[in-house]
Amino acid sequence: MSIGQGALRVTVGYPSGPFTHGYRDSRPRLSVDGVEHTEVTWGSHTFALPAGPHKVKIIVYAPGGDAFGLAEAPVTIGVGKQTELVYKAPRFHGGRGKIKTD
C-alpha cells in the first residue's frame, strides 16, 4: 500500500443448493466509484484504494447476458487498513444481491 491508501477485500459468493448450479457459468462484475474491475470472479479479491469513502456496486451477468443480483453499498477505507466486503448473490434469478461490510 502506498501512503494514503488502504485496501478493500471483496468476497463474491453465491448460495449453495440445487437451484444455483447455473452460477458457475455466470460472472460477477464489481465497480468501485464507477470504475469496473473486469478480472473479478467468484471468490476473494483485494484492491488497493485511496483512503476515504467509496461506492461499491456488484451485479451478476448470466451466460445469456442478463444482469441480476444488483447490490450497492458505501464503504470507507482507512489509511493502512483493510475493509472487508462480502457479496452474496440471490438464490433465484431476478433477485437482489446482499452486501455486508465490517
Rosetta constraint file for C-alpha pairs under 8 A:
AtomPair CA 1 CA 5 HARMONIC 5.85 0.50
AtomPair CA 1 CA 6 HARMONIC 6.45 0.50
AtomPair CA 1 CA 7 HARMONIC 7.66 0.50
AtomPair CA 1 CA 48 HARMONIC 6.49 0.50
AtomPair CA 1 CA 80 HARMONIC 7.08 0.50
AtomPair CA 2 CA 6 HARMONIC 8.00 0.50
AtomPair CA 3 CA 79 HARMONIC 7.73 0.50
AtomPair CA 3 CA 80 HARMONIC 7.90 0.50
AtomPair CA 4 CA 50 HARMONIC 6.03 0.50
AtomPair CA 4 CA 51 HARMONIC 5.74 0.50
AtomPair CA 4 CA 79 HARMONIC 5.48 0.50
AtomPair CA 4 CA 80 HARMONIC 7.36 0.50
AtomPair CA 5 CA 48 HARMONIC 6.66 0.50
AtomPair CA 5 CA 49 HARMONIC 5.57 0.50
AtomPair CA 5 CA 50 HARMONIC 4.30 0.50
AtomPair CA 5 CA 51 HARMONIC 4.87 0.50
AtomPair CA 5 CA 77 HARMONIC 7.80 0.50
AtomPair CA 5 CA 78 HARMONIC 7.41 0.50
AtomPair CA 5 CA 79 HARMONIC 5.23 0.50
AtomPair CA 5 CA 80 HARMONIC 5.98 0.50
AtomPair CA 6 CA 48 HARMONIC 5.85 0.50
AtomPair CA 6 CA 49 HARMONIC 5.56 0.50
AtomPair CA 6 CA 50 HARMONIC 6.13 0.50
AtomPair CA 6 CA 51 HARMONIC 5.58 0.50
AtomPair CA 6 CA 77 HARMONIC 5.72 0.50
AtomPair CA 6 CA 78 HARMONIC 5.66 0.50
AtomPair CA 6 CA 79 HARMONIC 4.98 0.50
AtomPair CA 6 CA 80 HARMONIC 4.61 0.50
AtomPair CA 6 CA 81 HARMONIC 4.95 0.50
AtomPair CA 6 CA 82 HARMONIC 5.80 0.50
AtomPair CA 6 CA 83 HARMONIC 7.92 0.50
AtomPair CA 7 CA 46 HARMONIC 6.59 0.50
AtomPair CA 7 CA 47 HARMONIC 5.48 0.50
AtomPair CA 7 CA 48 HARMONIC 4.40 0.50
AtomPair CA 7 CA 49 HARMONIC 5.52 0.50
AtomPair CA 7 CA 77 HARMONIC 6.67 0.50
AtomPair CA 7 CA 80 HARMONIC 7.45 0.50
AtomPair CA 7 CA 81 HARMONIC 6.26 0.50
AtomPair CA 7 CA 82 HARMONIC 4.50 0.50
AtomPair CA 7 CA 83 HARMONIC 6.21 0.50
AtomPair CA 8 CA 46 HARMONIC 5.60 0.50
AtomPair CA 8 CA 47 HARMONIC 5.22 0.50
AtomPair CA 8 CA 48 HARMONIC 6.44 0.50
AtomPair CA 8 CA 49 HARMONIC 6.90 0.50
AtomPair CA 8 CA 77 HARMONIC 7.06 0.50
AtomPair CA 8 CA 82 HARMONIC 5.60 0.50
AtomPair CA 8 CA 83 HARMONIC 4.92 0.50
AtomPair CA 8 CA 84 HARMONIC 6.08 0.50
AtomPair CA 8 CA 85 HARMONIC 7.23 0.50
AtomPair CA 9 CA 44 HARMONIC 6.89 0.50
AtomPair CA 9 CA 45 HARMONIC 5.65 0.50
AtomPair CA 9 CA 46 HARMONIC 4.25 0.50
AtomPair CA 9 CA 47 HARMONIC 6.43 0.50
AtomPair CA 9 CA 82 HARMONIC 6.72 0.50
AtomPair CA 9 CA 83 HARMONIC 6.08 0.50
AtomPair CA 9 CA 84 HARMONIC 4.91 0.50
AtomPair CA 9 CA 85 HARMONIC 6.10 0.50
AtomPair CA 10 CA 44 HARMONIC 5.52 0.50
AtomPair CA 10 CA 45 HARMONIC 5.27 0.50
AtomPair CA 10 CA 46 HARMONIC 6.21 0.50
AtomPair CA 10 CA 84 HARMONIC 6.18 0.50
AtomPair CA 10 CA 85 HARMONIC 4.86 0.50
AtomPair CA 10 CA 86 HARMONIC 5.81 0.50
AtomPair CA 10 CA 87 HARMONIC 7.45 0.50
AtomPair CA 11 CA 42 HARMONIC 7.57 0.50
AtomPair CA 11 CA 43 HARMONIC 5.40 0.50
AtomPair CA 11 CA 44 HARMONIC 4.12 0.50
AtomPair CA 11 CA 45 HARMONIC 6.41 0.50
AtomPair CA 11 CA 84 HARMONIC 7.95 0.50
AtomPair CA 11 CA 85 HARMONIC 6.34 0.50
AtomPair CA 11 CA 86 HARMONIC 4.78 0.50
AtomPair CA 11 CA 87 HARMONIC 6.11 0.50
AtomPair CA 12 CA 28 HARMONIC 7.53 0.50
AtomPair CA 12 CA 41 HARMONIC 7.43 0.50
AtomPair CA 12 CA 42 HARMONIC 5.21 0.50
AtomPair CA 12 CA 43 HARMONIC 5.19 0.50
AtomPair CA 12 CA 44 HARMONIC 6.28 0.50
AtomPair CA 12 CA 86 HARMONIC 6.15 0.50
AtomPair CA 12 CA 87 HARMONIC 4.87 0.50
AtomPair CA 12 CA 88 HARMONIC 6.32 0.50
AtomPair CA 12 CA 89 HARMONIC 7.83 0.50
AtomPair CA 13 CA 42 HARMONIC 5.75 0.50
AtomPair CA 13 CA 43 HARMONIC 6.26 0.50
AtomPair CA 13 CA 86 HARMONIC 7.74 0.50
AtomPair CA 13 CA 87 HARMONIC 6.09 0.50
AtomPair CA 13 CA 88 HARMONIC 5.02 0.50
AtomPair CA 13 CA 89 HARMONIC 6.26 0.50
AtomPair CA 14 CA 20 HARMONIC 7.67 0.50
AtomPair CA 14 CA 23 HARMONIC 7.16 0.50
AtomPair CA 14 CA 88 HARMONIC 5.27 0.50
AtomPair CA 14 CA 89 HARMONIC 4.69 0.50
AtomPair CA 14 CA 90 HARMONIC 6.97 0.50
AtomPair CA 14 CA 91 HARMONIC 7.41 0.50
AtomPair CA 15 CA 20 HARMONIC 6.73 0.50
AtomPair CA 15 CA 88 HARMONIC 7.00 0.50
AtomPair CA 15 CA 89 HARMONIC 6.73 0.50
AtomPair CA 15 CA 90 HARMONIC 7.11 0.50
AtomPair CA 15 CA 91 HARMONIC 5.89 0.50
AtomPair CA 16 CA 20 HARMONIC 6.19 0.50
AtomPair CA 17 CA 21 HARMONIC 7.58 0.50
AtomPair CA 19 CA 91 HARMONIC 7.47 0.50
AtomPair CA 19 CA 92 HARMONIC 7.53 0.50
AtomPair CA 20 CA 91 HARMONIC 6.68 0.50
AtomPair CA 20 CA 92 HARMONIC 7.58 0.50
AtomPair CA 22 CA 26 HARMONIC 6.88 0.50
AtomPair CA 23 CA 27 HARMONIC 7.78 0.50
AtomPair CA 23 CA 62 HARMONIC 7.63 0.50
AtomPair CA 25 CA 62 HARMONIC 7.06 0.50
AtomPair CA 25 CA 63 HARMONIC 6.22 0.50
AtomPair CA 26 CA 60 HARMONIC 6.74 0.50
AtomPair CA 26 CA 61 HARMONIC 5.60 0.50
AtomPair CA 26 CA 62 HARMONIC 4.49 0.50
AtomPair CA 26 CA 63 HARMONIC 5.52 0.50
AtomPair CA 27 CA 40 HARMONIC 7.97 0.50
AtomPair CA 27 CA 41 HARMONIC 6.35 0.50
AtomPair CA 27 CA 42 HARMONIC 7.55 0.50
AtomPair CA 27 CA 60 HARMONIC 5.63 0.50
AtomPair CA 27 CA 61 HARMONIC 5.25 0.50
AtomPair CA 27 CA 62 HARMONIC 6.65 0.50
AtomPair CA 27 CA 63 HARMONIC 7.85 0.50
AtomPair CA 28 CA 40 HARMONIC 6.62 0.50
AtomPair CA 28 CA 41 HARMONIC 6.11 0.50
AtomPair CA 28 CA 42 HARMONIC 6.92 0.50
AtomPair CA 28 CA 58 HARMONIC 6.79 0.50
AtomPair CA 28 CA 59 HARMONIC 5.73 0.50
AtomPair CA 28 CA 60 HARMONIC 4.26 0.50
AtomPair CA 28 CA 61 HARMONIC 6.20 0.50
AtomPair CA 29 CA 36 HARMONIC 7.14 0.50
AtomPair CA 29 CA 37 HARMONIC 6.86 0.50
AtomPair CA 29 CA 38 HARMONIC 6.41 0.50
AtomPair CA 29 CA 40 HARMONIC 6.44 0.50
AtomPair CA 29 CA 41 HARMONIC 7.97 0.50
AtomPair CA 29 CA 58 HARMONIC 5.52 0.50
AtomPair CA 29 CA 59 HARMONIC 5.35 0.50
AtomPair CA 29 CA 60 HARMONIC 6.01 0.50
AtomPair CA 29 CA 61 HARMONIC 7.44 0.50
AtomPair CA 30 CA 36 HARMONIC 5.79 0.50
AtomPair CA 30 CA 37 HARMONIC 5.50 0.50
AtomPair CA 30 CA 38 HARMONIC 7.20 0.50
AtomPair CA 30 CA 40 HARMONIC 6.78 0.50
AtomPair CA 30 CA 56 HARMONIC 7.21 0.50
AtomPair CA 30 CA 57 HARMONIC 5.80 0.50
AtomPair CA 30 CA 58 HARMONIC 4.58 0.50
AtomPair CA 30 CA 59 HARMONIC 6.82 0.50
AtomPair CA 31 CA 35 HARMONIC 5.06 0.50
AtomPair CA 31 CA 36 HARMONIC 4.07 0.50
AtomPair CA 31 CA 37 HARMONIC 5.77 0.50
AtomPair CA 31 CA 56 HARMONIC 5.82 0.50
AtomPair CA 31 CA 57 HARMONIC 5.22 0.50
AtomPair CA 31 CA 58 HARMONIC 6.47 0.50
AtomPair CA 32 CA 36 HARMONIC 6.57 0.50
AtomPair CA 32 CA 37 HARMONIC 7.78 0.50
AtomPair CA 32 CA 54 HARMONIC 6.68 0.50
AtomPair CA 32 CA 55 HARMONIC 5.67 0.50
AtomPair CA 32 CA 56 HARMONIC 4.65 0.50
AtomPair CA 32 CA 57 HARMONIC 6.51 0.50
AtomPair CA 33 CA 54 HARMONIC 5.92 0.50
AtomPair CA 33 CA 55 HARMONIC 5.07 0.50
AtomPair CA 33 CA 56 HARMONIC 6.44 0.50
AtomPair CA 34 CA 55 HARMONIC 7.86 0.50
AtomPair CA 40 CA 45 HARMONIC 7.20 0.50
AtomPair CA 49 CA 77 HARMONIC 7.30 0.50
AtomPair CA 50 CA 77 HARMONIC 7.19 0.50
AtomPair CA 50 CA 79 HARMONIC 7.85 0.50
AtomPair CA 51 CA 76 HARMONIC 7.26 0.50
AtomPair CA 51 CA 77 HARMONIC 4.78 0.50
AtomPair CA 51 CA 78 HARMONIC 5.16 0.50
AtomPair CA 51 CA 79 HARMONIC 5.24 0.50
AtomPair CA 52 CA 76 HARMONIC 5.25 0.50
AtomPair CA 52 CA 77 HARMONIC 5.12 0.50
AtomPair CA 52 CA 78 HARMONIC 6.44 0.50
AtomPair CA 53 CA 74 HARMONIC 6.95 0.50
AtomPair CA 53 CA 75 HARMONIC 5.71 0.50
AtomPair CA 53 CA 76 HARMONIC 4.23 0.50
AtomPair CA 53 CA 77 HARMONIC 6.32 0.50
AtomPair CA 54 CA 74 HARMONIC 5.74 0.50
AtomPair CA 54 CA 75 HARMONIC 5.31 0.50
AtomPair CA 54 CA 76 HARMONIC 6.07 0.50
AtomPair CA 54 CA 77 HARMONIC 7.62 0.50
AtomPair CA 55 CA 72 HARMONIC 7.20 0.50
AtomPair CA 55 CA 73 HARMONIC 5.93 0.50
AtomPair CA 55 CA 74 HARMONIC 4.53 0.50
AtomPair CA 55 CA 75 HARMONIC 6.23 0.50
AtomPair CA 56 CA 72 HARMONIC 5.57 0.50
AtomPair CA 56 CA 73 HARMONIC 5.38 0.50
AtomPair CA 56 CA 74 HARMONIC 6.12 0.50
AtomPair CA 56 CA 75 HARMONIC 7.13 0.50
AtomPair CA 57 CA 70 HARMONIC 7.26 0.50
AtomPair CA 57 CA 71 HARMONIC 5.83 0.50
AtomPair CA 57 CA 72 HARMONIC 4.37 0.50
AtomPair CA 57 CA 73 HARMONIC 6.67 0.50
AtomPair CA 58 CA 69 HARMONIC 7.70 0.50
AtomPair CA 58 CA 70 HARMONIC 5.81 0.50
AtomPair CA 58 CA 71 HARMONIC 5.46 0.50
AtomPair CA 58 CA 72 HARMONIC 6.46 0.50
AtomPair CA 58 CA 87 HARMONIC 7.63 0.50
AtomPair CA 59 CA 67 HARMONIC 6.62 0.50
AtomPair CA 59 CA 68 HARMONIC 6.02 0.50
AtomPair CA 59 CA 69 HARMONIC 5.34 0.50
AtomPair CA 59 CA 70 HARMONIC 4.45 0.50
AtomPair CA 59 CA 71 HARMONIC 6.57 0.50
AtomPair CA 59 CA 97 HARMONIC 7.67 0.50
AtomPair CA 60 CA 67 HARMONIC 5.55 0.50
AtomPair CA 60 CA 68 HARMONIC 5.40 0.50
AtomPair CA 60 CA 69 HARMONIC 5.73 0.50
AtomPair CA 60 CA 70 HARMONIC 7.11 0.50
AtomPair CA 60 CA 89 HARMONIC 7.63 0.50
AtomPair CA 61 CA 65 HARMONIC 5.58 0.50
AtomPair CA 61 CA 66 HARMONIC 5.56 0.50
AtomPair CA 61 CA 67 HARMONIC 4.50 0.50
AtomPair CA 61 CA 68 HARMONIC 6.56 0.50
AtomPair CA 62 CA 66 HARMONIC 5.33 0.50
AtomPair CA 62 CA 67 HARMONIC 6.38 0.50
AtomPair CA 62 CA 68 HARMONIC 7.91 0.50
AtomPair CA 68 CA 93 HARMONIC 6.54 0.50
AtomPair CA 68 CA 94 HARMONIC 5.31 0.50
AtomPair CA 68 CA 95 HARMONIC 6.57 0.50
AtomPair CA 68 CA 96 HARMONIC 6.81 0.50
AtomPair CA 69 CA 89 HARMONIC 5.65 0.50
AtomPair CA 69 CA 90 HARMONIC 5.84 0.50
AtomPair CA 69 CA 93 HARMONIC 7.45 0.50
AtomPair CA 69 CA 94 HARMONIC 6.58 0.50
AtomPair CA 69 CA 95 HARMONIC 5.48 0.50
AtomPair CA 69 CA 96 HARMONIC 4.12 0.50
AtomPair CA 69 CA 97 HARMONIC 4.29 0.50
AtomPair CA 70 CA 95 HARMONIC 7.97 0.50
AtomPair CA 70 CA 96 HARMONIC 5.22 0.50
AtomPair CA 70 CA 97 HARMONIC 5.37 0.50
AtomPair CA 71 CA 87 HARMONIC 7.89 0.50
AtomPair CA 71 CA 96 HARMONIC 6.36 0.50
AtomPair CA 71 CA 97 HARMONIC 5.03 0.50
AtomPair CA 71 CA 98 HARMONIC 5.75 0.50
AtomPair CA 71 CA 99 HARMONIC 6.41 0.50
AtomPair CA 72 CA 99 HARMONIC 7.18 0.50
AtomPair CA 73 CA 99 HARMONIC 6.85 0.50
AtomPair CA 75 CA 83 HARMONIC 7.88 0.50
AtomPair CA 75 CA 101 HARMONIC 7.52 0.50
AtomPair CA 76 CA 83 HARMONIC 7.58 0.50
AtomPair CA 77 CA 81 HARMONIC 6.81 0.50
AtomPair CA 77 CA 82 HARMONIC 7.00 0.50
AtomPair CA 77 CA 83 HARMONIC 6.12 0.50
AtomPair CA 78 CA 82 HARMONIC 7.19 0.50
AtomPair CA 78 CA 83 HARMONIC 7.66 0.50
AtomPair CA 83 CA 101 HARMONIC 7.42 0.50
AtomPair CA 83 CA 102 HARMONIC 6.60 0.50
AtomPair CA 84 CA 101 HARMONIC 5.67 0.50
AtomPair CA 84 CA 102 HARMONIC 5.60 0.50
AtomPair CA 85 CA 99 HARMONIC 6.79 0.50
AtomPair CA 85 CA 100 HARMONIC 5.72 0.50
AtomPair CA 85 CA 101 HARMONIC 4.45 0.50
AtomPair CA 85 CA 102 HARMONIC 6.77 0.50
AtomPair CA 86 CA 99 HARMONIC 5.56 0.50
AtomPair CA 86 CA 100 HARMONIC 5.21 0.50
AtomPair CA 86 CA 101 HARMONIC 6.40 0.50
AtomPair CA 87 CA 97 HARMONIC 6.92 0.50
AtomPair CA 87 CA 98 HARMONIC 5.64 0.50
AtomPair CA 87 CA 99 HARMONIC 4.53 0.50
AtomPair CA 87 CA 100 HARMONIC 6.64 0.50
AtomPair CA 88 CA 97 HARMONIC 5.69 0.50
AtomPair CA 88 CA 98 HARMONIC 5.26 0.50
AtomPair CA 88 CA 99 HARMONIC 6.52 0.50
AtomPair CA 89 CA 96 HARMONIC 7.20 0.50
AtomPair CA 89 CA 97 HARMONIC 4.51 0.50
AtomPair CA 89 CA 98 HARMONIC 6.61 0.50
AtomPair CA 90 CA 94 HARMONIC 7.90 0.50
AtomPair CA 90 CA 95 HARMONIC 5.39 0.50
AtomPair CA 90 CA 96 HARMONIC 5.73 0.50
AtomPair CA 90 CA 97 HARMONIC 4.99 0.50
AtomPair CA 90 CA 98 HARMONIC 7.48 0.50
AtomPair CA 91 CA 95 HARMONIC 7.38 0.50
